[in-house]
Amino acid sequence: MKKATARAHANIALAKYWGKRDEALILPYFDSLSVTLDAFFTTTSVEFSDVFEEDSLELDGEIFRAGEKEFDRLLAPLSHIREQSGVAESMRAVSKNDVPTAAGLASSASGTAAFVMAAAAAAGLNVSSKELSILARMGSGSASRSLFGGFAQWHAGTQNDGSDSFAEQLVEQDEWPEFRVVACIVSKKQKKVASRAGMKQTVATSPLYEGWKQQAPLDVAAMKQALAAKDFTTLGQIAESSFAQLHATMLSTNPPILYMAPASVEVINTIWAARETGEFEGYITMDAGPQVKIFCLAHDVEAISTAVSAVSGVQEVVVSSVGPDPTLLSEHLF
Ligand code: DP6
């Protein structure tokens, strides 16, 4: 039977990716670095069979077909998997997001990573994590990093065909058991500007992008050193700077892109004020949406959760530790 199920976890970038040098292959301008999250994951079952009339993806109960956004992200990896395996039958995929909250945190990375792992296995392909990371990248850039637990670096690469643009694990899941991410959900609405369209516009119009492009490789190199030394303060400072550079280039895009909601700004100010007085040590990050994520160590989780829960507009606080590698499961969703 050509059927397999995989589970992959979401990741959050400490050093951000924003902007493609090749849009079709999804090749970034610079490396990024992320932590995989234990609390957020996607499980996906894929089957190839003549029984199915057409390819489809059922995502949390809703069905998508070719031509629809959620499905189209999977087209490039799927066609490569078909090419490499010779599998010609139609595909059915069923996917379930396990996030402790209704919305607000990106599931496209975990979803795409779980999909390529399940689809490759269902097609009988025996491929390495590196090759799976390349396949996931073709679906969504940040998904390349969800092929690894712990901390991972996505190498931008230099080749035009993308053969050297994949993620690699830097630190395993159990190597930093005290590391935490506190996610503050401030809005459950869909994002106003999708990251794909947003980053394209930033590259085309932001006068600040060139400067960030020069700085990003230096940040990644310094971050790798801090990570190897488990130097949380240095890691947090560079991560917060990468967040600031990302959102500065977003805001300097024409037309400007602003993902921050009033409550996001309140959370940021709360964390910064408490850090200044030495109450706790947390570092801010945000992606293409209003949720604020705080990097911290286990001993500060309670104080940080209490402080951000008191901010008006914060709907939910979710704490995650470092997540595992993706895995194949023997139980299928259909
Ligand atoms: C802000 O990976 O969602 O989260 O490659 O177009 O699918 P595509 O974009 P996506 O962008 C993620 C951008 C980010 C930063 C990051 O995760 O590094």
Residues whose N, C-alpha, C, O or C-beta is under 5 A from the ligand:
A	BS01	DP6	A13 A15 K16 Y17 I26 S32 G139 S140 G141 S142 A143 S195 R196 D287 A288
